[in-house]
Amino acid sequence: MDQLLNALQWPAMVVTLIAAWLVGGRSARRRTWGFWVFVLSNLLWCVWGAFTQSYALIVLQLGLFAMNLRGVRKNKKEDEEAAASDDPG
């Protein structure tokens, strides 16, 4: 079990990179997906941080989690506004 939890840092890192790539996209939908993928990475890093007793990492991930939820909300609003401006009626 210890080896599995120790190895969790690698998928967490990959998920974080994928999220960063998605957030860097031009599409509000893609960015929103990126923020949700970041939320998954926050969870993975918190599990790994608890295993390694890296409490500062856990606190950081909780702060980033809050920012990612804010990003989801802002991008959803932007996506809705873009869709409304595309509506000819």
C-alpha positions, 0 to 999 in steps of 0.5 A: 500500500505504501508503494501505491500511495508513494507512486500516486505523485506521478499520476497527480503530476500528469493530471496537473500537466493535462489540466494546465494544457486545457486551461491554456486553451482559447475555448471557455469549455476547454478551460472549464474542463481544465479547471475540473481536471485541476480539481482532480489533481488537487484531490490526488495531491491531497491524498499524496500529501497526507501520506507523506505528511506534507501539510503545507502541500495539502493547504496549498491544494485546498487554496488552489481547489478554491481558485479552480472552482472560481475558474469553473464559475467564471468560465461558465459565465463567459461561455454562456455570454458567448453563446448568447452573443452568437444567438441571432434572435 
